[in-house]
Amino acid sequence: MKKVIIDTDCTIDVKGCDLDDAFAILYLIAHPEIDVRLITTTFGNNNEEVTYNATKKMLDDLNIDIPLVKGGLYIHDAGEAIKNEIEKNEDIIILSLGSTTNTQKALALGMDPKKVKSFVAMGGITDKLRFNKKIMRELNLSIDYLSTIYALEKLDNIHIITGNNCMKHKYQVPTNPEYKSEFMNYLKPSLKRVTEEFLDEFGESKLVVWDALAALYITNPEFFIDYEKNIVLDEHLLNGYLVDGDDKKVNLPEIKENINAMDYIVDVIDKK
């Protein structure tokens, strides 16, 4: 079993916000080879209050009994919880799906970076995120870029699923989806909402379920081709750009072209 801490800015059921975090969380919980040890909330898709309340409601609604701790800019609880969980266990993966604030706090509070098996993040860009004629901002690594610099500098075995790589694997929600599992049926109303919002804003109905693809790298790294890159840790991260440099070696995995990533993820969740 792979042990995972999920640090999330989940906004399921929040109008105008994405549901990719919820997809990632429920995918990992549904996966038979994953042990989710802790979920912490941060900001990104929305503020700390909204993300915590949305995550708590989802866990309560689905009777999911996993420790949930609130974090953010002025709250140290999540950082402390991450540090404590890393100290109690061997080989835990941190999955970062929002701002890197809580990971930075855990490190600043004394978490030994060598005890973190790997740090997997969804975020960062290598080029502009273009949807038709509109540009989407990067909102994970950039939203607290100083924490990102701190965390990436301290940690090793870093894998970043970039926004550009995520855009290659989209999910077309069926017109009248018939899901079997409680998890997928719980996601269904939000999938409909986000599809309508995405179509209205970007003129596209296929969804990029960003964070779920980072979760997929944890469960099935063989679905990806690894690309190591040396990047600079500087003000380029203010806009999420992963620019060539000599500060840190990271891995920017790309999903293989023959992998139907979203079909696989939905199938795992729907078997729960």
Wavefront OBJ file of the C-alpha trace (Angstrom):
o trace
v 0.000 0.000 0.000
v 1.232 3.466 -0.871
v 0.637 5.979 1.916
v -0.456 9.460 0.838
v -1.127 12.852 2.396
v -3.463 14.958 0.234
v -3.093 18.729 0.523
v -6.033 20.207 -1.333
v -7.998 23.309 -2.313
v -11.141 21.275 -2.974
v -14.161 23.303 -4.099
v -16.706 20.701 -5.124
v -20.220 22.221 -5.247
v -18.816 25.789 -5.228
v -20.214 27.769 -8.138
v -17.535 29.014 -10.504
v -14.879 26.709 -9.045
v -13.354 23.473 -10.272
v -13.953 19.934 -8.989
v -10.641 18.348 -9.965
v -9.511 18.079 -6.334
v -12.608 16.080 -5.441
v -11.926 13.791 -8.396
v -8.349 13.221 -7.172
v -9.388 12.655 -3.545
v -12.137 10.153 -4.358
v -9.916 8.381 -6.882
v -7.190 7.784 -4.316
v -9.668 6.734 -1.628
v -11.306 4.317 -4.068
v -8.002 2.857 -5.227
v -7.304 -0.505 -3.527
v -3.540 0.107 -3.304
v -3.652 3.549 -1.675
v -3.858 4.420 2.023
v -4.840 8.074 2.420
v -3.494 8.950 5.859
v -4.422 12.621 6.079
v -6.210 15.344 4.127
v -5.282 18.982 4.675
v -6.889 22.030 3.105
v -5.267 25.134 1.695
v -6.242 27.980 -0.626
v -6.126 28.256 -4.413
v -9.457 27.558 -6.064
v -10.950 29.656 -3.266
v -10.050 30.848 0.240
v -9.259 28.654 3.247
v -12.783 28.760 4.691
v -14.466 27.717 1.465
v -12.034 24.909 0.678
v -12.185 23.456 4.188
v -15.984 23.570 4.318
v -16.336 22.044 0.844
v -13.921 19.233 1.685
v -15.528 18.528 5.057
v -19.007 18.421 3.539
v -17.882 15.914 0.894
v -16.214 13.657 3.452
v -19.232 13.863 5.765
v -21.721 13.236 2.967
v -19.836 10.135 1.860
v -19.058 8.913 5.410
v -15.327 8.997 4.719
v -13.392 8.645 7.970
v -10.002 10.217 7.208
v -8.441 12.948 9.384
v -9.080 16.414 7.919
v -7.079 19.455 9.083
v -7.535 23.061 8.018
v -4.541 25.052 6.822
v -3.628 28.201 4.938
v -1.643 31.393 5.272
v -2.427 32.176 8.918
v -3.192 28.669 10.175
v -0.382 26.354 11.252
v -2.556 23.311 12.053
v -2.220 21.613 8.664
v 1.534 22.104 8.564
v 1.824 20.613 12.032
v -0.391 17.677 11.034
v 1.684 16.964 7.925
v 4.903 17.109 9.953
v 3.498 14.755 12.605
v 2.222 12.255 10.049
v 5.577 12.179 8.267
v 7.338 11.602 11.606
v 5.029 8.687 12.517
v 5.301 6.826 9.220
v 7.826 5.713 6.657
v 7.589 6.395 2.930
v 4.671 8.837 2.760
v 3.945 10.685 -0.476
v 2.704 14.275 -0.276
v 0.227 15.132 -3.023
v -0.006 18.908 -3.367
v -3.130 20.076 -5.219
v -3.331 23.747 -4.240
v -0.941 26.291 -2.804
v 2.271 24.874 -1.338
v 1.721 26.820 1.893
v 1.043 23.864 4.178
v 4.066 21.936 2.920
v 6.244 24.988 3.514
v 4.868 25.316 7.042
v 5.531 21.630 7.761
v 9.139 22.094 6.693
v 9.516 25.338 8.655
v 8.110 23.579 11.737
v 10.871 20.990 11.515
v 9.638 18.238 9.175
v 12.627 16.255 7.933
v 12.504 16.475 4.112
v 14.445 13.223 3.853
v 11.495 11.360 5.415
v 9.158 12.392 2.573
v 9.155 9.575 0.018
v 8.170 11.941 -2.807
v 6.426 15.221 -3.434
v 3.896 15.102 -6.256
v 2.260 18.344 -7.318
v -0.221 19.410 -9.929
v 0.762 22.828 -11.175
v 3.323 24.868 -12.959
v 3.442 25.690 -16.627
v 6.059 25.547 -19.355
v 3.977 27.629 -21.774
v 0.712 29.577 -21.708
v -2.432 27.535 -21.027
v -4.510 28.279 -24.113
v -8.181 27.349 -24.435
v -9.271 28.526 -27.847
v -8.436 32.259 -27.681
v -8.424 32.535 -23.892
v -5.493 32.144 -21.509
v -5.915 30.410 -18.144
v -3.707 31.420 -15.213
v -1.636 28.951 -13.246
v -3.024 28.869 -9.695
v -1.141 26.253 -7.671
v 2.604 26.838 -7.606
v 2.205 30.546 -8.278
v -0.432 31.531 -5.725
v 2.098 31.359 -2.854
v 5.260 31.283 -4.924
v 7.598 32.004 -1.997
v 6.335 28.857 -0.260
v 6.838 26.980 -3.535
v 10.440 28.130 -3.749
v 11.031 27.139 -0.111
v 9.409 23.703 -0.494
v 11.085 22.822 -3.790
v 14.445 23.905 -2.445
v 14.148 21.656 0.627
v 12.491 18.561 -0.833
v 13.850 15.869 -3.150
v 12.146 13.385 -5.474
v 9.820 16.065 -6.854
v 7.298 15.233 -9.579
v 5.230 18.038 -11.097
v 2.322 17.299 -13.429
v 2.178 20.574 -15.332
v -0.938 22.316 -16.554
v 0.313 21.935 -20.121
v 0.626 18.159 -19.798
v -2.811 17.896 -18.176
v -4.460 19.654 -21.109
v -3.682 16.696 -23.366
v -6.044 14.415 -21.418
v -9.623 15.607 -21.121
v -12.880 14.056 -19.965
v -16.087 14.309 -21.928
v -18.927 13.935 -19.452
v -21.636 11.745 -21.035
v -24.933 13.479 -21.845
v -26.842 11.211 -19.488
v -24.177 9.507 -17.380
v -25.119 6.317 -15.582
v -22.566 5.698 -12.889
v -22.610 2.750 -10.513
v -20.690 3.946 -7.465
v -21.727 6.324 -4.715
v -18.594 8.373 -5.378
v -19.234 8.962 -9.090
v -22.909 9.702 -8.515
v -21.879 12.229 -5.882
v -19.623 13.905 -8.450
v -22.286 13.899 -11.170
v -24.082 17.198 -10.347
v -20.768 19.035 -10.090
v -19.562 17.499 -13.343
v -22.660 18.882 -15.051
v -22.167 22.319 -13.478
v -18.470 22.574 -14.335
v -19.094 21.380 -17.905
v -21.635 24.161 -18.405
v -19.318 26.772 -16.851
v -16.337 25.607 -18.888
v -18.344 25.679 -22.104
v -19.580 29.176 -21.341
v -16.125 30.549 -20.487
v -13.859 28.693 -22.913
v -16.209 27.350 -25.585
v -15.212 23.769 -24.815
v -17.199 20.965 -23.219
v -14.372 18.511 -22.524
v -13.021 18.998 -19.011
v -9.416 19.011 -17.914
v -9.564 17.208 -14.594
v -6.160 18.517 -13.578
v -5.544 17.150 -10.090
v -6.819 13.680 -10.874
v -3.912 13.267 -13.296
v -1.413 14.038 -10.533
v -3.121 11.384 -8.396
v -2.799 8.971 -11.332
v 0.973 9.432 -11.300
v 1.043 8.120 -7.727
v -0.945 4.982 -8.552
v 0.386 4.276 -12.040
v 3.738 5.895 -12.795
v 4.137 3.398 -15.637
v 1.445 5.347 -17.527
v 3.877 8.273 -17.764
v 7.172 9.132 -19.405
v 9.488 10.871 -16.967
v 11.290 14.025 -18.069
v 13.870 15.427 -15.691
v 14.445 19.159 -15.891
v 16.690 21.562 -14.024
v 14.733 24.668 -13.095
v 15.380 28.046 -11.536
v 13.735 28.902 -8.209
v 13.038 32.591 -8.610
v 10.355 35.137 -9.511
v 9.343 33.145 -12.620
v 7.292 31.020 -10.223
v 5.154 34.072 -9.452
v 3.364 33.182 -12.692
v 3.928 29.445 -12.315
v 6.635 29.146 -14.961
v 9.112 26.274 -14.668
v 12.118 27.825 -16.377
v 15.447 26.175 -17.168
v 18.080 26.871 -14.525
v 20.521 25.317 -12.098
v 18.630 25.548 -8.804
v 16.675 22.280 -8.642
v 16.199 19.038 -10.548
v 12.534 18.067 -10.903
v 10.587 15.541 -12.918
v 7.818 16.706 -15.275
v 6.038 13.467 -16.228
v 3.920 13.278 -19.377
v 1.139 10.727 -19.840
v 1.791 8.286 -22.666
v -0.327 8.927 -25.754
v -1.876 5.450 -25.730
v -3.224 5.806 -22.181
v -6.894 6.754 -21.729
v -6.175 8.447 -18.426
v -9.605 9.792 -17.567
v -11.416 6.590 -18.573
v -9.100 4.690 -16.244
v -9.651 7.112 -13.354
v -13.435 7.114 -13.740
v -13.439 3.311 -13.938
v -11.505 3.010 -10.644
v -13.853 5.419 -8.863
v -16.935 3.779 -10.310
v -15.896 0.363 -8.998
v -15.812 1.636 -5.406
l 1 2 3 4 5 6 7 8 9 10 11 12 13 14 15 16 17 18 19 20 21 22 23 24 25 26 27 28 29 30 31 32 33 34 35 36 37 38 39 40 41 42 43 44 45 46 47 48 49 50 51 52 53 54 55 56 57 58 59 60 61 62 63 64 65 66 67 68 69 70 71 72 73 74 75 76 77 78 79 80 81 82 83 84 85 86 87 88 89 90 91 92 93 94 95 96 97 98 99 100 101 102 103 104 105 106 107 108 109 110 111 112 113 114 115 116 117 118 119 120 121 122 123 124 125 126 127 128 129 130 131 132 133 134 135 136 137 138 139 140 141 142 143 144 145 146 147 148 149 150 151 152 153 154 155 156 157 158 159 160 161 162 163 164 165 166 167 168 169 170 171 172 173 174 175 176 177 178 179 180 181 182 183 184 185 186 187 188 189 190 191 192 193 194 195 196 197 198 199 200 201 202 203 204 205 206 207 208 209 210 211 212 213 214 215 216 217 218 219 220 221 222 223 224 225 226 227 228 229 230 231 232 233 234 235 236 237 238 239 240 241 242 243 244 245 246 247 248 249 250 251 252 253 254 255 256 257 258 259 260 261 262 263 264 265 266 267 268 269 270 271 272
